[in-house]
C-alpha cells in the first residue's frame, strides 16, 4: 500500500469502494431471478418450489465453490481470483437465461454460482488482511459492514433490473440485463482494488511465534507446516467458529425463503401485483444496506455478541409482521426483517476471520459454505411450508431457524 501523509486513509477508501463494487457484481446476478420467479414459473410451467431452483441452484453452486476458490486465492492472489470469478460468472450469466430447457437453465445457474463463489470466499479475508497489514485493524468491523452493504445493494440492483426489464421484454431478458450491468461493477473493482501478492496470505497465517522461519532444515519446516495445518483445523472446528457458521446457515436460509416465496404471495389474491411492481418490493434491501454499514459502529460500542443477538431479534419481529394481509404493514415487516438480517450477517461474517487469524481465508470460506448451503436448502424448504400451509407455513419455518441461531449465539459466543 502507498505511504505518506493521508495515504492510508486514501487506500482504505479505495479498498472499501472496490469491495462494494465486487459485492454488487457478485450478488446482482446471483439473485437476479428472484423477482421474476412467478413469471418464470408461468413460462416454464413449473411449480413454485421447482422454479425457486433458479435461485437455489446458484447458491448451491456457490456453497460448493467457496473452499476451492479459497485454495485458488492462496496461490494466485486474492484480487486476481476475485477478478477471474466475476468475469467468468458474468459470461455465464449472459448465456444462461436463453438456454432452451429448464434443466439446462438450472445447470447453468449452478455453474454461475460456482464462479460467483470466488468473491465471498475471498473478500472478507482480503479486507481483513489488507487493513491489518496497514495498521488499521480497528477499521475491520466498518469495512466488513461496507462490503456487506455492497452485497445487499447488488441483490437490490439485480432484482430491480430483472423485474423492470421483464415487465417489457420477459423474464429471460431481465436476467440477462443484470449480467450486463455486472460488467460495470466488475470494472470498478478491477480499477480500484489494492493489489495483493500470491503467497502473502499463506505467509501471514504462519507467523505464530513458533514457527517459521528461521532457516531450519526440510524436516523441521515440514513438521512446522504440519503443526500449523493441525492448528488451523482445530480452529475451524472450534465451537466458536461452528456457532458463527450456524448463524450464516440458519439466518440466511430463513431470509432467502422469505424473499423466494413472497413474490408468489404478492402475485396472488388479495394483492395481485405484477412482476414489475413485485420487483419494487426489493427496495427493502436498502434497509440492509443501511443496517450493515452501521453495524460496525454498533459493534465498537456494544460488542459483537450483543449486536448479533439484537439484530436476529429484529429479523424475527419483521418476519412476524409479514403475516399481515394489509400491504403497507407487510412491507414494513419486510423492511424490518431485512435490516435485522443484514445487521446479523455483517457481525457474523466480519467476526469469522477475526476469530481465526491464522486461517482467515479458510474460516471465511467455511462460513460462506454454511451461509449458501442454508440459502439453498432452507430457501427451497420454505416452499414446502408454503405448499402445505401457505405463507404462515413459511413464516413458521423461518422463526424456528432464527430461534436456533439466537440460542447458539447466546450460549456459545463471547466477545
NORTA-V792787 format. One record per residue. RES is the residue in one small letter. PSI is psi in whole degrees, 0 to 359 (999 if undefined). NEAR is the number of other ideal C-beta (glycine too) atoms within 8 Angstrom. D_FIRST is the distance of its C-alpha to the first C-alpha in Angstrom with 1 decimal. Layout:
BEGIN
RES_PSI_NEAR_D_FIRST, RES_PSI_NEAR_D_FIRST
END
This chain:
BEGIN
x_153_9_0.0, x_162_6_3.8, x_172_4_6.6, x_167_5_10.1, x_126_3_12.6, x_355_6_11.9, x_321_10_8.2, x_318_10_7.6, x_319_7_10.7, x_313_9_9.9, x_322_12_7.0, x_320_13_9.4, x_318_8_12.1, x_317_11_10.8, x_315_15_10.5, x_317_11_14.0, x_320_10_15.6, x_315_14_14.5, x_329_17_16.0, x_317_14_18.9, x_320_15_19.6, x_315_18_19.5, x_320_18_21.9, x_313_15_24.1, x_318_16_24.3, x_313_17_25.2, x_344_15_27.6, x_313_17_29.4, x_334_16_31.0, x_318_16_31.5, x_10_13_33.8, x_321_16_35.1, x_348_13_38.6, x_324_13_39.1, x_349_16_40.5, x_18_15_42.9, x_317_16_44.3, x_320_11_47.8, x_318_11_48.0, x_322_13_46.8, x_318_14_49.4, x_317_7_52.2, x_321_8_51.1, x_354_9_50.7, x_50_5_53.7, x_161_8_51.8, x_170_8_51.8, x_314_12_49.2, x_324_11_47.9, x_317_8_47.9, x_328_12_46.1, x_346_14_43.4, x_341_11_42.4, x_330_13_40.6, x_312_17_38.0, x_325_14_38.7, x_320_14_38.5, x_317_14_34.9, x_330_15_33.8, x_318_13_35.7, x_321_17_33.8, x_315_17_30.5, x_321_17_31.7, x_337_11_32.6, x_344_15_29.3, x_319_16_26.7, x_315_11_27.3, x_322_9_27.4, x_326_15_24.1, x_320_15_22.5, x_315_8_23.8, x_316_10_22.6, x_325_18_19.0, x_342_10_19.0, x_326_7_20.1, x_352_8_18.5, x_146_11_15.2, x_318_13_14.9, x_316_11_13.9, x_319_9_16.6, x_315_15_19.1, x_323_17_18.8, x_313_11_19.1, x_317_10_22.2, x_313_15_23.6, x_318_17_23.6, x_318_9_25.0, x_316_10_27.6, x_321_15_28.7, x_319_14_29.1, x_315_8_31.3, x_320_12_33.4, x_332_16_33.6, x_331_9_35.1, x_325_9_37.9, x_314_13_38.8, x_340_11_40.7, x_12_7_43.1, x_146_9_44.1, x_340_4_47.9, x_158_6_48.5, x_319_7_47.3, x_318_6_46.5, x_324_9_44.3, x_315_13_42.4, x_317_11_41.8, x_318_9_40.7, x_321_12_38.3, x_325_16_36.9, x_318_12_36.3, x_319_11_34.4, x_317_16_32.4, x_322_19_31.5, x_323_11_30.7, x_317_13_28.0, x_331_19_26.7, x_337_19_26.2, x_338_17_22.9, x_300_14_21.2, x_335_15_22.5, x_334_17_22.5, x_330_16_18.7, x_312_14_17.3, x_317_16_17.8, x_321_16_16.6, x_310_14_13.4, x_324_14_12.7, x_316_13_14.0, x_314_14_11.9, x_316_12_8.5, x_321_14_9.9, x_316_10_11.7, x_331_8_9.0, x_3_10_7.4, x_25_6_11.1, x_42_10_12.1, x_331_7_14.6, x_343_5_17.3, x_356_9_15.8, x_313_14_16.4, x_319_12_20.0, x_320_10_19.2, x_319_15_16.5, x_319_15_19.1, x_322_15_21.7, x_319_14_19.8, x_315_16_19.4, x_325_18_23.1, x_321_16_24.0, x_322_15_22.7, x_321_13_24.9, x_322_17_27.8, x_321_13_27.4, x_316_17_27.3, x_320_15_30.5, x_311_13_32.1, x_316_12_31.3, x_317_17_32.6, x_320_15_35.8, x_315_13_36.5, x_313_14_36.0, x_318_18_38.1, x_318_17_40.8, x_316_11_41.1, x_323_11_41.3, x_327_18_43.6, x_329_9_46.0, x_321_6_46.6, x_2_6_46.0, x_160_8_46.1, x_328_14_43.7, x_314_8_42.7, x_324_12_41.5, x_314_17_39.7, x_322_16_37.7, x_324_12_36.9, x_328_11_35.8, x_319_16_33.0, x_323_13_31.5, x_316_8_31.4, x_328_12_29.6, x_337_17_27.0, x_323_9_26.0, x_313_7_24.7, x_324_14_22.6, x_320_15_21.2, x_322_9_20.3, x_316_12_18.3, x_311_16_16.2, x_323_8_15.8, x_322_7_14.9, x_336_10_12.3, x_125_13_10.7, x_137_10_7.0, x_140_6_8.2, x_176_12_9.1, x_141_6_11.5, x_135_9_15.3, x_341_8_16.5, x_316_10_13.5, x_319_14_15.3, x_320_8_18.5, x_320_8_17.4, x_324_10_15.9, x_336_13_19.2, x_357_12_21.4, x_85_9_20.3, x_19_9_23.2, x_342_4_24.8, x_334_6_27.5, x_318_10_26.3, x_63_10_24.7, x_1_5_24.2, x_27_4_26.5, x_29_3_28.0, x_178_7_31.0, x_175_5_33.2, x_320_5_32.9, x_319_7_35.1, x_317_8_33.1, x_321_10_29.8, x_318_8_31.8, x_318_8_33.2, x_316_13_29.8, x_319_9_28.4, x_317_8_31.6, x_322_10_31.3, x_317_14_27.7, x_320_8_28.8, x_318_8_31.8, x_318_10_29.9, x_320_13_27.6, x_320_8_30.8, x_321_8_32.4, x_316_13_29.5, x_330_12_29.6, x_19_7_33.3, x_153_8_33.4, x_324_6_35.3, x_311_10_32.4, x_324_16_30.3, x_323_10_33.5, x_321_12_34.3, x_319_14_30.9, x_321_14_31.5, x_328_12_34.9, x_313_16_33.6, x_314_16_31.9, x_310_12_35.0, x_314_14_37.5, x_318_18_35.9, x_321_15_34.4, x_314_15_37.8, x_319_18_39.7, x_312_14_37.4, x_324_15_37.6, x_318_17_41.4, x_310_15_41.9, x_332_11_40.1, x_319_16_41.7, x_351_15_45.2, x_324_11_45.2, x_321_15_45.4, x_321_12_48.7, x_317_10_50.1, x_335_10_49.3, x_337_12_50.8, x_174_7_54.0, x_148_4_56.6, x_6_4_56.7, x_307_9_53.5, x_43_6_53.8, x_149_7_50.5, x_169_7_49.3, x_323_15_46.1, x_319_10_44.6, x_320_8_45.5, x_323_14_44.3, x_332_16_40.9, x_337_9_40.6, x_331_13_41.0, x_358_14_37.4, x_343_8_36.4, x_339_11_36.6, x_337_13_33.1, x_329_9_31.9, x_324_12_33.0, x_323_16_30.6, x_316_13_27.7, x_312_10_28.7, x_321_15_29.4, x_323_16_26.3, x_329_12_24.0, x_339_10_26.2, x_322_17_26.5, x_318_15_23.4, x_323_8_25.0, x_323_10_28.3, x_316_13_26.9, x_324_7_25.6, x_320_5_29.1, x_348_6_31.4, x_151_7_29.7, x_313_11_28.8, x_314_11_32.3, x_318_9_34.1, x_322_14_32.0, x_312_15_32.3, x_318_11_36.0, x_319_9_36.6, x_320_15_34.6, x_322_16_36.7, x_321_10_39.8, x_319_13_39.0, x_315_17_38.6, x_319_14_42.1, x_315_12_43.6, x_321_16_42.4, x_316_15_43.7, x_318_10_47.1, x_333_13_47.3, x_353_14_46.9, x_344_8_50.4, x_143_8_51.8, x_359_4_53.8, x_116_6_53.0, x_314_6_50.1, x_321_6_48.4, x_321_9_48.4, x_315_12_47.2, x_325_10_44.2, x_319_9_43.5, x_323_16_43.4, x_319_14_41.0, x_316_11_38.6, x_313_14_39.0, x_326_18_38.5, x_315_16_35.4, x_316_14_33.8, x_316_17_34.8, x_310_15_33.5, x_329_17_30.0, x_314_17_29.7, x_318_15_30.8, x_320_15_28.6, x_320_15_25.5, x_308_14_26.4, x_316_14_27.4, x_324_15_24.6, x_331_16_22.0, x_327_10_24.1, x_305_15_24.3, x_332_13_21.0, x_325_9_21.1, x_351_11_24.6, x_69_14_23.6, x_337_8_20.5, x_5_11_21.6, x_47_11_22.4, x_311_16_20.0, x_315_16_20.2, x_318_12_23.9, x_316_16_24.7, x_323_18_23.1, x_319_13_25.0, x_320_13_28.2, x_314_16_27.9, x_328_16_27.5, x_313_13_30.4, x_318_13_32.5, x_312_16_31.4, x_337_17_32.4, x_319_11_35.4, x_318_16_36.6, x_317_17_36.1, x_310_13_38.1, x_303_10_40.9, x_332_16_41.5, x_325_16_40.7, x_318_13_43.6, x_334_11_45.8, x_331_17_45.7, x_330_15_47.8, x_314_10_50.4, x_322_13_50.8, x_319_16_51.0, x_325_9_53.8, x_321_6_55.7, x_16_7_55.5, x_201_6_53.8, x_321_10_50.9, x_329_8_52.0, x_317_13_51.6, x_316_15_47.9, x_317_12_47.4, x_318_10_49.1, x_316_14_46.8, x_316_14_43.7, x_323_12_44.9, x_319_8_45.7, x_317_13_42.2, x_320_15_40.7, x_318_9_43.2, x_318_10_42.3, x_315_14_38.5, x_319_12_39.3, x_317_8_41.6, x_318_12_39.0, x_317_14_36.4, x_325_9_38.9, x_337_5_40.3, x_319_9_37.3, x_143_12_34.1, x_143_4_33.2, x_999_6_30.2
END
